[in-house]
């Protein structure tokens, strides 16, 4: 084969996108085969409140801790910048 034949046989993306049948990926085939006999159960968008790691405290506690740290850093930086030399 000459170099010109190779250029003519170059893969054309528009030709590939226009194909009538597209084969699924290997992962899609694997999951389809696995789920054929044993379909997955429903998965909630958010975890149940009883399964959360911080189920014993309010979500506002984390917010208050973060905001408190931010205020402390701002006050510390202000103290360092305005301290007389």
SULWO-V244837 format. One record per pair of residues at least 12 apart in sequence whose ideal C-beta (glycine too) atoms are under 10 Angstrom apart, sorted by the first residue. I is the first residue (numbers start at 0). GAP is how many residues later the second one is. D is the distance in whole Angstrom. If there is no record, write none. Layout:
i & gap & d
I & GAP & D
I & GAP & D
This chain:
none
